[in-house]
Amino acid sequence: MKHFKRTALASVINLALFGIPDAHADNAALERRIRELESRLEKLDQASKPVAAAPEVEKLTRKVNTLERKLEVQDEVTTGAFKKLPVFEAGADGFKISSSDKKHQVRVRGAVQADGRFWLNDNTSRSTDKFEVKQARIWLEGYFFKDIYFKIMPDFAASSNILPDAYLDYAYHPSASLLVGKFKPSISLERLQGDADGTFLERAFPTYLASNRDVGVQLHGGFSKPGYKAETVAGPIDTKNTFTYQVGVSNGSGDDGSPNNNSPDTDNNKEVNARLFAHPFHHSGYSWLEGLGFGVAGSVGNPDRQALKVQATPIGRTTYLDYANTNTGFVTPTSDGGQFRVYPQAYWYSGPFGAIGEYVVSSQHLVSGNTDVVQKNTAWQIQGSYVVTGEDNSFSGVKPIQNFDPLKGKWGALQLAARYSELDVDNDTFKIVDINRSAAKAQAWTIGANWFLNSNAIIRANYENVSFSRGAARGGDLANESIFATRFQLSF
């Protein structure tokens, strides 16, 4: 301001000097003029000074500043809270709730299978045409802290075993995970396939010489080809890594056995099972061999008078080997003593083509009263499938390129399949079991078609013919079983 005053005063003086025609004008008049201009400048300077704020204004200013800070803090808190909110997802893979940091997740899944089974030969003594709900499951699965996985799966269509799966899997590292609870023992290849992912309505003969479910503990892991990272896989089977293993100890539930809910183990003997499986052409660059896998599995046990489950046909599920049908003078046998199983197994998936092969030798010591025999049953199967609409075939099912929508000319995916399977019962079995009421051999050939409406809904149709050796009165053969079955399945 002082600089401004001096500049203004000098300007006025210059104007005054240049505006006076005579340099010797009256000095007194000039001095008065200067004093008058200085007085005006002082007034202007005073007017430009800030005026002290009134108390009300200061109070209002403080309130505004306080509110602004509160809004800033609230915004910070809200932003932090939103970051911690769970993430909800819903889609074809089920309904998922995940934590914001992705360390925890709970997933809701379900499956419904509605079947129709119709016998094409007049064999009413062993079969009845029927509709039934084969499965009605809804289950929870997920993980906590990224590596503690769980699965709880009840089945509301089951008559007794209403909790097929209930396990925890501490999958801390791909090479070593610990599975505990009730799950599928890692023995039969086709048994390990997802219940909604199989090619046919029911599994083949080899599957039924292994346990269905069991309670125990299993160490498992996978390794990848050098230069590639192994994947962490929870559960009893791993189809993603180059080399996998499973080693477990369980109570032992017998051929096709599964412990009912909370059923106690009746002896101290346990069953040891193990499985090695390899995908030697993973990451090889040969796409037609990438899906080739093979391995071997087995079990060793020592059951103590364990009850024997009947053997039944794959799709008709009608009994052809009933251990209660004993020879005269014998009582129902049990499995008592040394028991073992060996399962060579393989599959191959390449583009729309898929195949599974499996063989089993199952040996157990049978006791009936004072008589005992060593029963060594064998079974095998080979199956092939082809997706005629061009989608990739896989062990975990088929995902249609186009979902079923006929008004738009979209028809989903179609898979055709065929299978042959047989089971031979050891002849020593019939020292205590009546061969006139139980067959010594069963052979089944099956053809099927699977119509994938989308990745969740499938319509299946199977035809199966089963022939038998022995099992009828006076040494005759049981009549062939000829059955058509269909299923509408939804799984998510």
C-alpha positions as CSV (number, residue, x, y, z in Angstrom):
1,M,0.0,0.0,0.0
2,K,2.9,2.4,0.8
3,H,4.3,1.8,-2.7
4,F,0.9,2.6,-4.1
5,K,0.7,5.8,-2.2
6,R,4.1,7.0,-3.3
7,T,3.3,6.2,-6.9
8,A,0.0,8.0,-6.8
9,L,1.5,11.0,-5.1
10,A,4.3,11.3,-7.7
11,S,1.8,11.0,-10.5
12,V,-0.3,13.8,-9.0
13,I,2.7,16.0,-8.6
14,N,3.8,15.4,-12.2
15,L,0.3,16.2,-13.5
16,A,0.3,19.3,-11.4
17,L,3.7,20.4,-12.6
18,F,3.0,19.7,-16.3
19,G,-0.4,21.2,-16.0
20,I,1.0,24.6,-14.6
21,P,2.0,26.9,-17.5
22,D,4.2,29.0,-15.2
23,A,7.0,27.3,-13.2
24,H,6.9,30.0,-10.6
25,A,3.2,29.6,-9.7
26,D,2.0,30.1,-6.2
27,N,3.8,27.5,-4.0
28,A,1.3,27.7,-1.2
29,A,-1.5,26.6,-3.5
30,L,0.6,23.6,-4.6
31,E,1.3,22.6,-1.0
32,R,-2.4,22.7,-0.1
33,R,-3.2,20.5,-3.1
34,I,-0.6,17.9,-2.0
35,R,-1.9,17.8,1.6
36,E,-5.4,17.3,0.3
37,L,-4.3,14.4,-1.9
38,E,-2.4,12.8,1.0
39,S,-5.4,13.0,3.2
40,R,-7.5,11.2,0.6
41,L,-4.9,8.5,0.2
42,E,-4.8,7.9,3.9
43,K,-8.6,7.4,4.0
44,L,-8.4,5.0,1.1
45,D,-5.7,3.0,3.0
46,Q,-7.7,2.8,6.1
47,A,-10.8,1.6,4.2
48,S,-8.7,-1.2,2.6
49,K,-7.6,-2.6,6.0
50,P,-9.5,-5.8,7.1
51,V,-12.4,-5.3,9.5
52,A,-12.4,-7.4,12.7
53,A,-14.8,-10.3,12.4
54,A,-17.9,-10.1,14.6
55,P,-18.2,-12.9,17.3
56,E,-21.2,-14.5,15.5
57,V,-19.2,-14.8,12.3
58,E,-16.3,-16.4,14.1
59,K,-18.6,-18.9,15.8
60,L,-20.3,-19.8,12.5
61,T,-16.9,-20.3,10.9
62,R,-15.8,-22.7,13.6
63,K,-19.0,-24.7,13.1
64,V,-18.5,-24.9,9.4
65,N,-14.9,-26.1,9.9
66,T,-16.1,-28.7,12.4
67,L,-18.8,-30.1,10.1
68,E,-16.4,-30.3,7.2
69,R,-14.0,-32.4,9.3
70,K,-16.8,-34.7,10.5
71,L,-17.8,-35.3,6.9
72,E,-14.2,-36.1,6.0
73,V,-14.0,-38.6,8.8
74,Q,-17.4,-40.2,8.0
75,D,-16.3,-40.5,4.4
76,E,-13.1,-42.3,5.5
77,V,-15.1,-44.7,7.7
78,T,-17.7,-45.4,5.1
79,T,-15.1,-46.1,2.4
80,G,-13.3,-48.5,4.8
81,A,-16.6,-50.3,5.7
82,F,-17.5,-50.8,2.0
83,K,-14.1,-52.4,1.5
84,K,-14.9,-54.9,4.2
85,L,-18.3,-55.9,2.9
86,P,-18.7,-59.5,1.6
87,V,-19.1,-60.2,-2.1
88,F,-22.3,-61.9,-3.2
89,E,-22.2,-63.9,-6.5
90,A,-24.9,-66.0,-8.2
91,G,-24.7,-68.0,-11.4
92,A,-24.4,-71.4,-13.1
93,D,-21.7,-72.4,-10.5
94,G,-24.0,-71.9,-7.6
95,F,-24.3,-69.1,-5.0
96,K,-21.2,-67.8,-3.4
97,I,-20.4,-65.4,-0.5
98,S,-16.8,-64.3,-0.4
99,S,-15.0,-62.0,2.0
100,S,-13.6,-58.8,0.5
101,D,-10.1,-60.1,0.8
102,K,-11.0,-63.4,-0.9
103,K,-9.6,-65.4,2.1
104,H,-13.0,-66.9,3.0
105,Q,-15.8,-68.3,0.9
106,V,-19.1,-70.3,1.3
107,R,-20.7,-71.8,-1.7
108,V,-24.3,-73.2,-1.9
109,R,-24.7,-76.1,-4.4
110,G,-27.4,-78.6,-5.2
111,A,-28.4,-81.5,-7.4
112,V,-31.7,-83.2,-8.3
113,Q,-31.9,-86.5,-10.3
114,A,-35.4,-87.7,-11.4
115,D,-35.3,-91.1,-13.0
116,G,-37.6,-93.4,-14.9
117,R,-36.7,-97.2,-15.3
118,F,-38.6,-99.6,-17.5
119,W,-37.8,-103.3,-18.0
120,L,-38.3,-104.4,-21.6
121,N,-38.4,-108.1,-20.8
122,D,-41.1,-109.8,-18.8
123,N,-39.1,-110.4,-15.6
124,T,-41.5,-109.1,-13.0
125,S,-40.1,-111.4,-10.3
126,R,-37.0,-109.3,-10.1
127,S,-38.0,-105.9,-11.3
128,T,-40.8,-103.2,-11.3
129,D,-41.2,-100.3,-13.7
130,K,-40.9,-97.1,-11.7
131,F,-40.3,-93.4,-11.4
132,E,-38.0,-92.3,-8.6
133,V,-36.0,-89.4,-7.2
134,K,-32.5,-90.8,-7.2
135,Q,-30.9,-87.7,-5.6
136,A,-32.1,-84.6,-3.9
137,R,-29.0,-82.9,-2.5
138,I,-28.2,-79.4,-1.4
139,W,-24.8,-78.8,0.2
140,L,-22.3,-76.2,1.5
141,E,-18.7,-76.1,0.4
142,G,-15.9,-73.5,0.5
143,Y,-12.8,-72.5,2.4
144,F,-11.5,-70.4,5.3
145,F,-8.2,-68.6,5.4
146,K,-7.7,-69.7,1.8
147,D,-6.6,-73.2,2.6
148,I,-9.0,-74.9,5.0
149,Y,-11.7,-76.4,2.7
150,F,-14.9,-78.1,3.7
151,K,-17.9,-79.9,2.3
152,I,-21.2,-80.9,4.0
153,M,-23.5,-82.7,1.6
154,P,-26.8,-84.3,2.8
155,D,-29.0,-86.3,0.4
156,F,-32.7,-86.1,1.1
157,A,-33.6,-88.8,-1.4
158,A,-31.5,-91.4,0.4
159,S,-33.2,-94.0,2.6
160,S,-30.4,-94.4,5.2
161,N,-27.1,-92.8,4.2
162,I,-28.4,-89.2,4.2
163,L,-25.0,-87.6,4.6
164,P,-22.7,-89.0,1.8
165,D,-20.0,-86.4,2.3
166,A,-18.8,-84.4,5.3
167,Y,-15.1,-83.5,5.3
168,L,-12.4,-80.9,6.0
169,D,-9.3,-80.6,3.8
170,Y,-6.3,-78.6,4.9
171,A,-4.9,-77.8,1.5
172,Y,-1.9,-75.8,2.7
173,H,0.3,-76.7,-0.2
174,P,-0.3,-78.5,-3.5
175,S,2.1,-81.3,-2.7
176,A,0.6,-82.1,0.7
177,S,-3.0,-81.7,1.9
178,L,-4.8,-83.4,4.7
179,L,-8.3,-84.7,4.2
180,V,-10.4,-85.9,7.2
181,G,-14.0,-86.9,7.6
182,K,-16.4,-88.9,5.4
183,F,-15.6,-89.0,1.7
184,K,-15.0,-91.3,-1.3
185,P,-11.9,-93.5,-0.8
186,S,-9.4,-92.9,-3.6
187,I,-9.7,-96.4,-5.2
188,S,-12.1,-96.8,-8.1
189,L,-11.6,-94.3,-10.9
190,E,-15.3,-94.2,-11.9
191,R,-16.4,-93.9,-8.3
192,L,-14.2,-90.8,-8.0
193,Q,-16.0,-89.1,-10.9
194,G,-18.6,-86.6,-9.7
195,D,-22.0,-88.1,-9.2
196,A,-23.5,-85.6,-11.7
197,D,-20.6,-85.9,-14.2
198,G,-20.7,-89.6,-15.2
199,T,-21.4,-90.7,-18.7
200,F,-24.1,-93.2,-17.8
201,L,-26.9,-93.2,-15.2
202,E,-25.0,-95.7,-13.0
203,R,-21.4,-96.9,-12.7
204,A,-20.1,-100.2,-14.1
205,F,-19.3,-103.4,-12.3
206,P,-15.7,-102.6,-11.1
207,T,-17.0,-99.6,-9.0
208,Y,-19.1,-101.9,-6.8
209,L,-16.1,-103.9,-5.6
210,A,-14.7,-100.8,-3.9
211,S,-16.2,-98.8,-1.0
212,N,-18.7,-96.1,-1.8
213,R,-17.9,-93.8,1.1
214,D,-15.8,-94.2,4.3
215,V,-14.7,-92.3,7.3
216,G,-11.0,-91.7,7.8
217,V,-8.0,-89.5,7.0
218,Q,-6.1,-89.1,3.8
219,L,-2.9,-87.4,2.8
220,H,-2.8,-86.2,-0.9
221,G,-1.0,-83.9,-3.2
222,G,-0.1,-83.1,-6.8
223,F,3.0,-82.1,-8.7
224,S,3.3,-80.3,-12.1
225,K,5.8,-80.6,-14.9
226,P,9.1,-78.8,-14.2
227,G,8.7,-75.1,-15.1
228,Y,4.9,-75.1,-14.3
229,K,3.2,-74.3,-11.1
230,A,1.2,-77.1,-9.4
231,E,-2.5,-76.3,-8.5
232,T,-4.0,-76.8,-5.1
233,V,-6.9,-79.2,-5.3
234,A,-9.2,-80.0,-2.4
235,G,-11.1,-83.3,-2.1
236,P,-10.4,-87.0,-2.8
237,I,-9.4,-86.7,-6.5
238,D,-7.0,-84.4,-8.5
239,T,-7.3,-84.3,-12.3
240,K,-5.4,-81.0,-12.8
241,N,-1.8,-81.8,-11.9
242,T,0.8,-83.9,-13.8
243,F,1.4,-86.4,-11.0
244,T,-0.9,-87.0,-8.0
245,Y,-1.0,-89.3,-5.0
246,Q,-3.5,-90.2,-2.2
247,V,-2.7,-92.3,0.9
248,G,-5.4,-92.9,3.4
249,V,-6.5,-94.8,6.5
250,S,-10.2,-95.5,7.1
251,N,-12.6,-97.7,9.0
252,G,-13.2,-99.9,6.0
253,S,-16.8,-100.2,4.7
254,G,-16.6,-103.2,2.4
255,D,-17.6,-103.7,-1.2
256,D,-20.0,-100.9,-2.3
257,G,-20.3,-100.1,1.4
258,S,-20.9,-96.7,3.0
259,P,-21.3,-96.1,6.8
260,N,-24.7,-94.7,7.7
261,N,-24.9,-91.6,9.7
262,N,-23.2,-91.8,13.1
263,S,-22.9,-95.6,12.7
264,P,-20.0,-96.7,15.0
265,D,-17.0,-98.7,13.8
266,T,-17.2,-102.2,15.2
267,D,-13.6,-103.2,15.4
268,N,-10.0,-101.8,15.8
269,N,-8.9,-103.0,12.3
270,K,-8.5,-100.3,9.7
271,E,-8.2,-100.2,6.0
272,V,-5.2,-98.6,4.2
273,N,-5.7,-97.3,0.6
274,A,-3.4,-95.6,-1.8
275,R,-3.5,-94.3,-5.4
276,L,-1.0,-93.0,-7.9
277,F,-2.1,-91.3,-11.1
278,A,-0.2,-89.5,-13.8
279,H,-0.9,-87.2,-16.8
280,P,2.4,-87.7,-18.6
281,F,1.6,-85.4,-21.5
282,H,0.5,-82.3,-19.5
283,H,2.0,-79.2,-21.1
284,S,3.6,-81.3,-23.8
285,G,2.2,-79.4,-26.7
286,Y,0.5,-82.5,-28.0
287,S,-3.1,-81.5,-27.5
288,W,-4.5,-84.9,-28.5
289,L,-2.5,-86.5,-25.6
290,E,-3.0,-83.8,-23.0
291,G,-6.0,-85.6,-21.6
292,L,-4.4,-89.1,-21.2
293,G,-4.1,-90.3,-17.6
294,F,-3.4,-93.6,-16.0
295,G,-2.5,-95.1,-12.7
296,V,-3.1,-97.7,-10.1
297,A,-5.0,-97.8,-6.8
298,G,-5.5,-100.4,-4.1
299,S,-6.4,-101.1,-0.5
300,V,-5.4,-103.5,2.3
301,G,-7.6,-104.4,5.2
302,N,-8.4,-106.9,7.9
303,P,-12.1,-106.7,8.7
304,D,-13.6,-108.5,11.7
305,R,-16.8,-110.3,10.7
306,Q,-18.0,-107.5,8.4
307,A,-21.4,-107.9,6.7
308,L,-21.3,-108.4,3.0
309,K,-23.4,-106.2,0.7
310,V,-25.3,-107.8,-2.2
311,Q,-24.0,-107.3,-5.8
312,A,-26.5,-105.7,-8.2
313,T,-26.7,-104.9,-11.9
314,P,-25.5,-101.4,-12.9
315,I,-28.7,-99.6,-14.1
316,G,-31.4,-102.0,-13.0
317,R,-29.8,-102.4,-9.6
318,T,-31.4,-105.8,-9.2
319,T,-29.6,-108.4,-7.1
320,Y,-27.7,-111.2,-8.8
321,L,-25.3,-112.2,-5.9
322,D,-26.9,-112.4,-2.5
323,Y,-24.7,-113.8,0.3
324,A,-27.8,-114.6,2.3
325,N,-28.7,-117.3,-0.2
326,T,-26.5,-119.9,1.4
327,N,-26.2,-123.6,0.8
328,T,-28.1,-125.9,3.1
329,G,-26.5,-126.0,6.5
330,F,-24.6,-122.8,6.1
331,V,-25.2,-119.4,7.7
332,T,-24.8,-116.0,6.1
333,P,-21.1,-115.4,5.5
334,T,-19.1,-112.4,6.6
335,S,-15.8,-110.9,5.6
336,D,-13.3,-111.8,8.3
337,G,-9.5,-111.6,7.9
338,G,-7.2,-110.5,5.1
339,Q,-8.6,-108.3,2.3
340,F,-7.1,-106.5,-0.6
341,R,-8.0,-104.7,-3.8
342,V,-5.9,-103.7,-6.9
343,Y,-7.3,-101.2,-9.4
344,P,-5.3,-100.5,-12.6
345,Q,-7.2,-97.5,-14.3
346,A,-6.9,-95.0,-17.1
347,Y,-8.8,-92.4,-19.1
348,W,-8.2,-90.5,-22.2
349,Y,-10.0,-87.3,-23.4
350,S,-9.1,-85.5,-26.6
351,G,-11.5,-83.0,-28.1
352,P,-15.0,-84.5,-28.4
353,F,-13.7,-88.1,-27.7
354,G,-13.5,-89.7,-24.3
355,A,-12.7,-93.2,-22.9
356,I,-12.4,-94.8,-19.4
357,G,-11.0,-98.2,-18.6
358,E,-10.7,-100.0,-15.3
359,Y,-9.9,-103.5,-13.9
360,V,-10.1,-104.8,-10.4
361,V,-9.0,-107.8,-8.4
362,S,-10.8,-108.0,-5.0
363,S,-9.9,-110.6,-2.5
364,Q,-11.4,-111.3,0.9
365,H,-11.7,-114.0,3.4
366,L,-15.2,-115.3,3.9
367,V,-16.4,-117.1,7.0
368,S,-19.6,-119.1,7.3
369,G,-19.9,-120.9,10.6
370,N,-16.9,-123.2,10.7
371,T,-16.2,-123.0,7.0
372,D,-14.0,-120.3,5.5
373,V,-13.0,-119.6,1.9
374,V,-10.9,-117.0,0.1
375,Q,-13.0,-115.2,-2.5
376,K,-11.1,-113.5,-5.3
377,N,-13.6,-111.6,-7.6
378,T,-12.6,-109.7,-10.7
379,A,-14.3,-107.1,-12.8
380,W,-13.5,-104.7,-15.6
381,Q,-15.1,-102.2,-17.9
382,I,-14.3,-100.1,-21.0
383,Q,-16.4,-97.2,-22.2
384,G,-16.2,-94.6,-24.9
385,S,-18.1,-91.4,-25.7
386,Y,-18.2,-88.8,-28.4
387,V,-19.7,-85.3,-28.3
388,V,-21.3,-85.1,-31.8
389,T,-21.9,-81.3,-31.5
390,G,-18.2,-80.7,-31.2
391,E,-17.7,-79.7,-27.6
392,D,-14.7,-80.9,-25.6
393,N,-15.3,-84.1,-23.6
394,S,-13.9,-84.4,-20.1
395,F,-13.8,-86.4,-16.9
396,S,-15.9,-83.6,-15.3
397,G,-18.6,-83.5,-18.0
398,V,-19.5,-81.4,-21.1
399,K,-20.2,-77.7,-21.3
400,P,-22.4,-76.8,-24.3
401,I,-21.2,-74.1,-26.7
402,Q,-24.8,-73.0,-27.0
403,N,-27.5,-73.4,-24.4
404,F,-30.8,-74.9,-25.4
405,D,-33.0,-72.3,-27.0
406,P,-35.0,-73.8,-29.9
407,L,-36.7,-70.6,-30.8
408,K,-33.3,-69.2,-31.7
409,G,-32.1,-72.5,-33.3
410,K,-29.9,-73.5,-30.4
411,W,-30.1,-77.1,-29.2
412,G,-27.4,-77.6,-26.6
413,A,-24.9,-80.4,-26.8
414,L,-25.3,-84.1,-27.6
415,Q,-23.0,-86.9,-26.4
416,L,-23.3,-90.6,-27.5
417,A,-21.7,-93.4,-25.5
418,A,-21.2,-97.1,-25.2
419,R,-19.9,-99.4,-22.5
420,Y,-19.1,-103.0,-21.8
421,S,-18.5,-104.4,-18.3
422,E,-18.4,-107.7,-16.5
423,L,-17.9,-109.2,-13.1
424,D,-16.7,-112.8,-12.3
425,V,-17.5,-114.3,-8.9
426,D,-14.9,-116.6,-7.5
427,N,-16.0,-120.3,-7.7
428,D,-15.0,-120.9,-4.1
429,T,-17.8,-118.5,-3.1
430,F,-20.3,-121.2,-4.0
431,K,-19.0,-123.6,-1.4
432,I,-21.1,-121.6,1.0
433,V,-23.5,-119.6,-1.3
434,D,-26.2,-121.3,-3.3
435,I,-25.3,-121.0,-7.0
436,N,-28.9,-121.8,-7.9
437,R,-29.9,-118.5,-6.5
438,S,-26.8,-116.3,-7.2
439,A,-25.0,-115.9,-10.5
440,A,-21.4,-116.7,-11.0
441,K,-20.9,-114.1,-13.7
442,A,-22.6,-111.0,-15.0
443,Q,-21.9,-109.3,-18.3
444,A,-23.5,-105.9,-19.4
445,W,-23.4,-103.8,-22.5
446,T,-24.9,-100.4,-22.4
447,I,-25.5,-97.6,-24.9
448,G,-26.5,-94.1,-23.9
449,A,-27.2,-90.5,-25.1
450,N,-26.8,-87.4,-23.0
451,W,-28.5,-84.2,-24.1
452,F,-26.8,-81.2,-22.4
453,L,-29.4,-78.4,-22.3
454,N,-26.8,-76.2,-20.6
455,S,-23.9,-76.6,-18.2
456,N,-26.4,-77.4,-15.4
457,A,-29.3,-79.4,-16.9
458,I,-29.0,-82.8,-18.7
459,I,-31.4,-85.3,-20.0
460,R,-29.9,-88.9,-20.1
461,A,-31.2,-92.0,-21.8
462,N,-29.6,-95.5,-21.4
463,Y,-30.4,-98.9,-22.7
464,E,-28.6,-101.8,-20.9
465,N,-28.7,-105.6,-21.4
466,V,-27.2,-107.9,-18.7
467,S,-26.6,-111.6,-19.1
468,F,-25.7,-114.1,-16.4
469,S,-24.0,-117.4,-15.9
470,R,-25.8,-119.7,-13.4
471,G,-28.0,-118.3,-10.7
472,A,-31.2,-120.1,-11.7
473,A,-32.7,-123.4,-10.4
474,R,-31.2,-126.7,-11.5
475,G,-27.9,-125.0,-12.7
476,G,-29.6,-122.7,-15.2
477,D,-28.8,-119.1,-16.1
478,L,-30.7,-116.2,-14.8
479,A,-32.8,-114.6,-17.4
480,N,-31.3,-111.6,-19.2
481,E,-32.1,-108.1,-17.8
482,S,-33.1,-105.7,-20.5
483,I,-33.8,-102.2,-19.3
484,F,-34.4,-98.6,-20.6
485,A,-33.8,-95.8,-18.2
486,T,-33.9,-92.0,-18.4
487,R,-32.9,-89.2,-16.1
488,F,-33.6,-85.5,-15.9
489,Q,-30.8,-84.0,-13.9
490,L,-30.1,-80.5,-12.6
491,S,-26.9,-79.7,-10.8
492,F,-25.3,-76.4,-9.8
